[in-house]
Amino acid sequence: MKRIGILFGLAAIGLLASCGNEANTTTEKKDETTTVVPTTSETTTVVPTTTVDETPVSIICPSGTPALGLANYYDSVDGASFEIVNGADQLVAAFGTKSHDVIVAPVNLGAKFYNTNENYVLAKTFVWGNLFLASKAELTSFEDINNKKLVVFGKNSTPDILTKILIQEKSLNVEIEYVDDVASANSVLVAGTAEYVITAEPAISKIKDAKGINVIDLQDEYKKVTGKDSYPQAGIFIKKEAKEDSKVLNAVDALVNSVKDAVEKPADTAKKAVAMHKSFETLGEAALTKAIPNCHFIIMDHDKEVAAVNEYLQYMIDLGFGKQAGDKLPNEEFFL
């Protein structure tokens, strides 16, 4: 809106008069008019600023193979909001409390919690089997453990489930003894207190040659009994409501690219992993570089991945391990 102000000047006349014998003197002053030029009012428009959420995407990830596959991402964000944990307890808690934007976890664990609360959906599976039967004794086949004791790490987790599937399908008689983690399994093997153990990459690459340990790839054994190349072991899960969140989806893309880079550049990835976590520093770059090709990092197209995940979960259910997958197949909304 314009405002116009006009100031009208007034003429002022001063008259001075003298009396008596003095002559009269008159002083005349011309009228003065001051005109104020109208000014155009200035309007300041305040443009609202968009608040940019610069908070890093929070990620929780188990140590070992999953963390190794994501070492390139970890390096790119300098570890910001990327939590590496041992064991499944903190992953279980995260699925229940929705404490993180992204959870990296066993696929069957994610399916189990989706069937319970639908908090998280599967964005991408990237670890397709990293388990091995190991022994100092000569190994000719998985059947060598028949009527023997076998040490398995992670009761009710993927190593335990897959081992029981193979034992059941091959009709073997095996006594299972559990330890908490792969480091404990390797320790009893090296010490000679266990003849046969289930172990995993990347840890086994550190001790296999140095300690004269023989291994059988459980992915090969799984293929023999199912006809499938491998099984979906670990994946990237995001909150269900983040399906349209560009920040989270961009992080998923970056995580997937990290896995691809690990496959293409194992030595470079190993170097970054050593700086990422104490456990990788202990293993060393050489062992990690050697381990990466055996970790079975694979990025499948969506339809093939969905089919493979559902087949594995159904297989678990059919063989009596459905409790570890939520007792049913998740609906199609489980997949991003």
C-alpha positions in Angstrom: 0.0 0.0 0.0 1.3 3.5 -0.8 1.3 6.3 1.5 1.4 9.9 0.2 2.1 12.8 2.5 1.7 16.4 1.4 2.9 19.3 3.5 1.4 22.7 2.6 3.6 25.7 3.4 2.1 28.9 4.8 3.2 32.4 3.8 4.4 34.5 6.8 4.6 38.3 6.6 6.4 40.3 9.3 5.5 44.0 9.7 7.6 46.3 11.9 6.3 49.9 12.7 8.1 52.9 14.5 6.4 56.0 16.0 7.6 59.5 16.7 10.2 61.4 14.7 11.9 58.2 13.3 11.2 57.3 9.7 9.0 54.2 9.1 10.8 51.1 7.9 9.0 48.2 6.3 10.6 44.7 5.7 8.8 42.4 3.3 9.5 38.6 3.0 8.3 36.5 0.1 6.1 33.5 0.8 8.1 30.2 1.1 6.3 27.0 0.1 8.0 23.6 0.9 6.7 20.7 -1.0 7.6 17.1 0.1 7.8 14.8 -2.8 5.7 11.7 -2.2 7.8 8.6 -1.5 6.9 5.1 -2.4 6.6 2.9 0.6 9.0 0.0 0.9 7.6 -3.5 1.6 9.9 -6.2 2.9 8.8 -9.7 2.1 10.1 -12.4 4.5 10.6 -15.7 2.7 10.2 -18.6 5.0 13.3 -20.8 5.1 13.0 -24.6 4.9 14.7 -26.4 7.8 17.1 -29.0 6.5 17.4 -32.0 8.7 21.1 -32.7 8.9 20.9 -35.4 11.5 22.8 -38.5 10.3 20.8 -41.6 9.6 21.2 -43.8 12.7 22.4 -47.4 12.0 22.9 -50.4 14.2 24.9 -53.3 12.8 26.3 -56.6 14.1 30.1 -57.0 14.0 31.6 -59.5 11.6 30.6 -60.0 8.0 27.7 -57.5 7.9 30.0 -54.7 9.3 32.8 -55.7 6.9 30.4 -55.3 3.9 29.5 -51.8 5.0 33.0 -50.6 5.8 33.0 -48.2 2.8 29.9 -46.5 4.0 31.2 -46.2 7.5 34.3 -44.6 6.2 32.3 -42.1 4.0 30.4 -40.8 7.0 33.3 -41.1 9.4 31.4 -43.5 11.6 28.6 -40.9 12.4 25.6 -42.6 14.1 26.9 -46.0 13.0 26.8 -48.4 16.0 28.5 -51.8 15.8 27.4 -54.4 18.3 28.2 -58.0 19.3 25.4 -60.6 19.4 21.7 -60.3 18.8 20.4 -58.8 22.0 20.8 -55.1 21.0 19.3 -55.9 17.6 16.3 -57.4 19.2 15.9 -54.4 21.4 16.2 -52.1 18.4 13.4 -53.9 16.6 11.1 -53.4 19.6 11.9 -49.8 20.5 12.5 -48.4 17.0 15.6 -46.8 18.3 17.4 -46.6 14.9 16.5 -45.5 11.4 18.3 -48.6 10.0 18.9 -52.0 11.5 21.3 -54.5 9.9 20.2 -58.0 11.1 19.6 -61.6 10.2 16.8 -61.8 7.6 14.8 -64.3 9.7 15.1 -62.1 12.8 13.7 -59.1 10.8 10.9 -61.3 9.4 10.0 -62.5 13.0 9.7 -59.0 14.3 7.8 -57.8 11.2 5.2 -60.5 11.9 5.1 -59.2 15.5 4.9 -55.4 15.1 5.6 -54.4 11.5 8.0 -51.8 12.7 10.7 -52.4 10.1 10.7 -53.6 6.5 13.5 -55.3 4.5 15.2 -52.9 2.2 17.9 -55.2 0.8 19.6 -58.5 1.6 23.3 -58.4 1.1 24.9 -61.4 2.9 24.1 -64.7 1.3 25.9 -67.1 3.6 29.3 -67.0 5.3 29.3 -70.2 7.4 31.7 -73.1 7.4 32.3 -76.4 9.1 35.8 -76.4 10.4 38.2 -79.0 11.9 41.8 -79.8 12.3 40.9 -83.3 11.2 40.6 -84.2 7.5 37.2 -83.2 6.2 35.7 -85.1 3.2 32.0 -84.1 3.6 29.5 -82.7 6.1 28.6 -86.2 7.0 32.0 -86.5 8.8 30.3 -85.1 11.9 27.8 -88.0 12.2 27.9 -89.4 15.7 30.2 -86.6 16.8 30.0 -83.5 19.0 29.8 -80.2 17.1 30.3 -76.7 18.6 27.9 -74.1 17.2 27.9 -70.4 18.0 24.7 -68.3 18.4 21.9 -70.6 19.6 18.6 -70.0 17.7 20.4 -67.7 15.3 21.3 -68.3 11.6 24.4 -70.6 12.3 22.3 -72.8 14.6 19.3 -72.9 12.2 21.3 -73.7 9.1 23.3 -76.4 10.9 20.1 -78.1 12.2 18.6 -77.9 8.7 21.6 -79.7 7.2 21.7 -82.3 10.0 18.0 -83.0 9.7 18.0 -83.2 5.9 21.0 -85.5 5.9 19.6 -87.6 8.8 22.7 -87.3 10.9 23.1 -87.9 14.6 25.0 -85.0 16.1 25.5 -83.7 19.7 25.5 -79.9 19.6 27.3 -77.7 22.2 26.7 -74.0 22.1 29.1 -71.0 22.6 28.2 -67.3 22.4 30.1 -66.2 19.4 32.4 -67.1 16.5 35.5 -66.1 18.4 34.7 -68.6 21.1 34.1 -71.3 18.5 37.5 -70.6 16.9 39.2 -70.6 20.3 38.1 -74.1 21.3 39.0 -75.3 17.8 42.5 -73.9 18.0 43.0 -75.1 21.5 42.0 -78.6 20.5 39.1 -78.9 23.0 36.6 -79.2 20.1 37.2 -81.4 17.1 34.4 -79.9 14.9 33.0 -76.3 15.0 30.7 -74.1 12.9 32.6 -70.9 12.2 32.3 -67.9 9.8 34.2 -65.4 7.8 36.0 -63.2 8.2 37.5 -64.8 11.3 38.2 -68.2 9.8 40.5 -66.7 7.2 42.9 -65.5 9.9 43.5 -68.9 11.4 42.7 -71.4 8.7 46.2 -71.7 7.1 48.2 -70.8 10.1 46.6 -73.5 12.3 46.1 -76.2 9.7 42.4 -76.0 9.7 40.2 -77.6 7.1 36.8 -76.2 6.1 33.6 -77.1 4.2 31.5 -74.3 2.9 27.9 -74.6 4.3 26.6 -72.7 1.3 27.6 -75.6 -0.9 26.0 -78.1 1.5 22.8 -76.0 1.5 22.7 -76.1 -2.3 23.0 -79.9 -2.2 19.9 -80.3 -0.1 17.7 -77.5 -1.5 19.0 -76.8 -5.0 19.4 -73.1 -4.1 22.7 -71.4 -4.5 22.6 -69.9 -1.0 20.4 -68.6 1.7 19.6 -65.0 2.8 21.6 -64.4 5.9 21.7 -60.7 6.7 19.9 -57.6 5.4 19.2 -53.9 5.7 16.0 -53.0 7.5 14.3 -49.5 7.7 11.4 -48.2 9.6 8.1 -48.9 7.8 7.2 -45.2 7.8 10.5 -44.3 6.2 9.5 -45.9 2.9 9.1 -42.4 1.4 11.9 -40.7 3.4 14.5 -39.6 0.9 17.2 -39.2 3.5 16.8 -42.8 4.7 16.4 -44.2 1.1 19.6 -42.3 0.1 21.4 -44.0 3.0 20.1 -47.4 1.8 21.5 -46.7 -1.7 24.8 -45.7 -0.2 24.9 -48.9 1.9 24.2 -51.0 -1.1 27.0 -49.3 -3.0 29.3 -49.9 -0.1 28.6 -53.7 -0.5 29.3 -53.5 -4.2 32.6 -51.7 -3.6 33.6 -54.3 -1.1 33.3 -57.0 -3.8 35.1 -54.9 -6.4 37.8 -53.5 -4.1 38.5 -56.0 -1.3 41.9 -54.7 -0.4 40.7 -51.1 -0.1 37.7 -52.2 1.9 39.9 -54.3 4.2 42.0 -51.2 4.9 38.9 -49.2 5.9 37.6 -52.0 8.0 40.8 -52.1 10.1 40.1 -48.5 11.0 36.5 -49.2 11.6 36.5 -51.7 14.4 38.9 -53.3 16.9 37.9 -56.9 15.8 38.9 -56.1 12.2 42.2 -54.5 13.4 43.0 -57.8 15.2 42.3 -59.8 12.0 44.4 -57.5 9.9 44.2 -56.3 6.3 45.6 -59.4 4.7 43.1 -61.8 6.3 40.2 -59.5 5.6 41.1 -59.1 1.9 41.2 -62.9 1.7 37.9 -63.3 3.5 35.8 -60.9 1.5 35.3 -63.2 -1.6 34.1 -65.9 0.8 31.5 -63.7 2.6 29.1 -64.0 -0.3 28.2 -60.4 -0.6 25.5 -60.4 -3.3 23.0 -57.7 -4.4 20.1 -59.4 -6.3 17.3 -57.7 -8.3 14.1 -57.2 -6.3 11.9 -60.0 -7.6 14.7 -62.7 -7.3 15.5 -61.5 -3.8 11.8 -61.7 -2.7 11.5 -65.2 -4.0 14.7 -66.4 -2.4 13.8 -64.9 1.0 10.3 -66.4 1.0 11.6 -69.8 -0.1 14.1 -69.8 2.8 11.6 -68.7 5.4 9.1 -71.3 4.1 11.8 -73.9 4.3 12.4 -73.0 7.9 8.7 -73.3 8.7 8.4 -76.6 6.9 11.3 -78.1 8.9 10.0 -77.0 12.2 12.0 -73.8 12.7 9.2 -71.4 12.1 9.4 -69.8 15.5 12.6 -68.1 14.5 10.8 -66.5 11.5 7.5 -65.5 13.2 5.7 -68.8 12.2 4.5 -67.5 8.9 5.7 -65.7 5.8 5.5 -61.9 6.0 3.1 -60.1 3.7 4.3 -58.3 0.6 4.6 -55.0 2.5 7.7 -56.6 4.2 9.7 -55.9 1.1 10.7 -52.3 0.2 
